[in-house]
C-alpha cells in the first residue's frame, strides 16, 4: 500500500505529533507499506531543498520525506507543495491528513476529495469544544475558513481518525457526516523494554532523594499550570521536601507567566525548569521521578502519559486527558477533575506510599505493552485504511 502523510510541520518543538509521525511511518514501512511524508520547513532553520538534516534524523531513511518552504508562515501556504501534490496525489492508495486550519492539510484533503483519492483526516484535538470555542481576535476568520475549506473536507473524508473514544465523543456536537474510527498513538516498546538505572537525572539537577513530581510537555495554557502550581504548593505543606520538575519547551512566553506563579508562591528553589529533552534523557527523567502529572484542560491523547506508564511511573492526570478512561481501567494512575485540591491530594497520597506507586507503575507498564505498541496499532490502522479504500471504490464504481 502506498501511503501519503501530510502534516504542517515536523519541528521537534511541536512535540508529540512529530514523535508519533516518526514512529508510525517507521512501523508502516516495517509492515510493507511505501510511505511518503509531505510537510513544510516551519521552525526548521536548516533548509535543504527536500529534507533538512534536522528532520532526516527523526524520520526513517526508508520513508520518502519531502519538505517545502512557505510563502505565508501563518497559514503555511506553500506554492511548491501545492504543485507537488497536484502531480503526485493520485499515485497514492491512501492520503492520511494530519490537522486542520493550515494550508498543507487543508489543500491535501481538498485535492484528494476532488480527485477521488481515498483520504482520512486526523484532527489532532482541534474539534474538542474547549479549543474549538476559544475566543480570539481571529475567531470569525477561523469560522469562515472552516465553512469554506475544512468542514467540506471533513464531511467528505473517507473517515475521521480519532486517537481516543473521548476525542470522538467530544467532537459529536459538530455532527460531521463522515464515518470515524479510533486508533490510538503508540510507543516503540524497544525504547522501554530495558530501562536505565535510577539516579542520573537527579544527579544532573542536584535533586538527591527528594520526592519528585514530573511534568513533561509544552508550557502551554491548556496544560493546567494554573492548577498545578497551587496544587504543588499544597503538597509542599504536607511533604516539605517535595520537588517539581517541569521539562519542555516554552511557547509564546507562557513560560514567563508560569515562572511568575512559582515566584509568587515562594517556590523558586523547589520548582525546576529544565527545558526541552529528547531521546534517552527523557526516559531517564521518567525513571527518576516518583509521580508524573498532567492536569490539562484538554488533551487530544497524551503521549507523555503513555511514555511515563511505559517507564513504570504512576500518573496523575485530569479527566480532560482523552485517554483518562484507559488510565483508570489500567490501574496505572489517578484521574482527577481540573481541581487544585483533587490534584494536590492525589499527588500527596502517591508521594507518601512507595508500595502504591510501585503497584500502579507495574500495572501501567503492562497495560502500555498490551495496548499501545506500534505493531498492534499499525495492524489496526491498516484495517481502517482498507475499509476506506473499499468504500471509495464502491462509491466511484
Secondary structure in CASP SS format (residue, H / E / C, confidence):
PFRMAT SS
TARGET T0000
AUTHOR 0000-0000-0000
METHOD secondary structure of the structure
MODEL  1
X C 1.00
X E 1.00
X E 1.00
X E 1.00
X E 1.00
X E 1.00
X E 1.00
X E 1.00
X E 1.00
X C 1.00
X C 1.00
X H 1.00
X H 1.00
X H 1.00
X C 1.00
X H 1.00
X H 1.00
X H 1.00
X H 1.00
X H 1.00
X H 1.00
X H 1.00
X H 1.00
X H 1.00
X H 1.00
X H 1.00
X H 1.00
X H 1.00
X H 1.00
X H 1.00
X C 1.00
X C 1.00
X C 1.00
X E 1.00
X E 1.00
X E 1.00
X E 1.00
X E 1.00
X E 1.00
X E 1.00
X C 1.00
X C 1.00
X C 1.00
X C 1.00
X C 1.00
X C 1.00
X C 1.00
X C 1.00
X C 1.00
X C 1.00
X C 1.00
X C 1.00
X H 1.00
X H 1.00
X H 1.00
X H 1.00
X C 1.00
X C 1.00
X C 1.00
X C 1.00
X C 1.00
X C 1.00
X C 1.00
X E 1.00
X E 1.00
X E 1.00
X E 1.00
X E 1.00
X C 1.00
X C 1.00
X C 1.00
X E 1.00
X C 1.00
X C 1.00
X C 1.00
X C 1.00
X E 1.00
X C 1.00
X H 1.00
X H 1.00
X H 1.00
X H 1.00
X H 1.00
X H 1.00
X H 1.00
X H 1.00
X H 1.00
X H 1.00
X H 1.00
X H 1.00
X H 1.00
X C 1.00
X C 1.00
X E 1.00
X E 1.00
X E 1.00
X E 1.00
X E 1.00
X C 1.00
X C 1.00
X C 1.00
X C 1.00
X H 1.00
X H 1.00
X H 1.00
X H 1.00
X H 1.00
X H 1.00
X H 1.00
X H 1.00
X H 1.00
X H 1.00
X H 1.00
X H 1.00
X H 1.00
X C 1.00
X C 1.00
X C 1.00
X E 1.00
X E 1.00
X E 1.00
X E 1.00
X C 1.00
X C 1.00
X C 1.00
X C 1.00
X C 1.00
X C 1.00
X H 1.00
X H 1.00
X H 1.00
X H 1.00
X C 1.00
X C 1.00
X C 1.00
X C 1.00
X C 1.00
X C 1.00
X H 1.00
X H 1.00
X H 1.00
X H 1.00
X H 1.00
X H 1.00
X H 1.00
X H 1.00
X H 1.00
X H 1.00
X H 1.00
X H 1.00
X H 1.00
X H 1.00
X H 1.00
X H 1.00
X H 1.00
X H 1.00
X C 1.00
X C 1.00
X E 1.00
X E 1.00
X E 1.00
X E 1.00
X C 1.00
X C 1.00
X H 1.00
X H 1.00
X H 1.00
X H 1.00
X H 1.00
X H 1.00
X C 1.00
X H 1.00
X H 1.00
X H 1.00
X C 1.00
X C 1.00
X C 1.00
X C 1.00
X C 1.00
X E 1.00
X E 1.00
X E 1.00
X C 1.00
X C 1.00
X C 1.00
X C 1.00
X E 1.00
X C 1.00
X H 1.00
X H 1.00
X H 1.00
X H 1.00
X H 1.00
X C 1.00
X C 1.00
X C 1.00
X C 1.00
X C 1.00
X C 1.00
X H 1.00
X H 1.00
X H 1.00
X H 1.00
X H 1.00
X C 1.00
X C 1.00
X C 1.00
X C 1.00
X C 1.00
X C 1.00
X C 1.00
X E 1.00
X E 1.00
X E 1.00
X E 1.00
X E 1.00
X C 1.00
X C 1.00
X E 1.00
X C 1.00
X H 1.00
X H 1.00
X H 1.00
X C 1.00
X H 1.00
X H 1.00
X H 1.00
X H 1.00
X H 1.00
X H 1.00
X H 1.00
X H 1.00
X H 1.00
X H 1.00
X H 1.00
X H 1.00
X H 1.00
X H 1.00
X C 1.00
X C 1.00
X C 1.00
X C 1.00
X E 1.00
X E 1.00
X E 1.00
X E 1.00
X E 1.00
X C 1.00
X C 1.00
X E 1.00
X C 1.00
X C 1.00
X C 1.00
X H 1.00
X H 1.00
X H 1.00
X H 1.00
X H 1.00
X H 1.00
X H 1.00
X H 1.00
X H 1.00
X H 1.00
X H 1.00
X C 1.00
X C 1.00
X C 1.00
X C 1.00
X C 1.00
X C 1.00
X E 1.00
X E 1.00
X E 1.00
X E 1.00
X E 1.00
X C 1.00
X C 1.00
X C 1.00
X C 1.00
X H 1.00
X H 1.00
X H 1.00
X H 1.00
X H 1.00
X H 1.00
X H 1.00
X H 1.00
X H 1.00
X C 1.00
X C 1.00
X E 1.00
X E 1.00
X E 1.00
X E 1.00
X C 1.00
X C 1.00
X C 1.00
X C 1.00
X E 1.00
X C 1.00
X C 1.00
X C 1.00
X H 1.00
X H 1.00
X H 1.00
X H 1.00
X H 1.00
X H 1.00
X H 1.00
X H 1.00
X C 1.00
X C 1.00
X C 1.00
X C 1.00
X E 1.00
X E 1.00
X E 1.00
X E 1.00
X C 1.00
X C 1.00
X E 1.00
X C 1.00
X C 1.00
X H 1.00
X H 1.00
X H 1.00
X H 1.00
X H 1.00
X H 1.00
X H 1.00
X C 1.00
X C 1.00
X E 1.00
X E 1.00
X E 1.00
X E 1.00
X C 1.00
X C 1.00
X C 1.00
X H 1.00
X H 1.00
X H 1.00
X H 1.00
X H 1.00
X H 1.00
X H 1.00
X H 1.00
X H 1.00
X H 1.00
X H 1.00
X H 1.00
X H 1.00
X C 1.00
X H 1.00
X H 1.00
X H 1.00
X H 1.00
X H 1.00
X H 1.00
X H 1.00
X H 1.00
X H 1.00
X H 1.00
X H 1.00
X H 1.00
X H 1.00
X H 1.00
X H 1.00
X H 1.00
X H 1.00
X H 1.00
X C 1.00
X E 1.00
X H 1.00
X H 1.00
X H 1.00
X H 1.00
X H 1.00
X H 1.00
X H 1.00
X H 1.00
X H 1.00
X H 1.00
X H 1.00
X H 1.00
X H 1.00
X H 1.00
X H 1.00
X H 1.00
X H 1.00
X H 1.00
X H 1.00
X H 1.00
X H 1.00
X H 1.00
X H 1.00
X C 1.00
END
